[in-house]
């Protein structure tokens, strides 16, 4: 049987995913506000299910967080998968930057 969604259940999914993506990127609500152009109070209200996000807001948040807009609507099991992916991606980027930095320092020392 297909699951039935209410406005409240969708608001909770968006809320959880927004917080998940924001914290995964290690951004405060204030920093996300600066990047997205959305007030931090509104971001807080969305994350606490006090307000719904418009499509315009979802677009701004998706651009600021560098995620696809549809990912805000993915259920728990999918958002857990996305979190694992984002964490793996962050780890890979960190390893790449660290490796590059070490090689750069070696080149500088040789000169």
C-alpha angles and dihedrals in degrees: 000000000000116000118250117225128205127197088255094052091050090048088053092050092050090045094052094045094047091053091044094052094042095050093043088057088047093238126148119222088252093053091047087050091055093048097043102036091234118125115255089232090060091047088051091049091051092048090049094047092244093121137023121237117239120224088255089055092047089053092051092047092047091052093046093048094039094234132125112265093235091062090075088068099049117119124244098274092051094044089053088053091049091049090053089049093048092048091050090047092050090049091051092049091048091050091048094050092046091050092047091048092052092050091047091052091050091052092049092050091051092058 
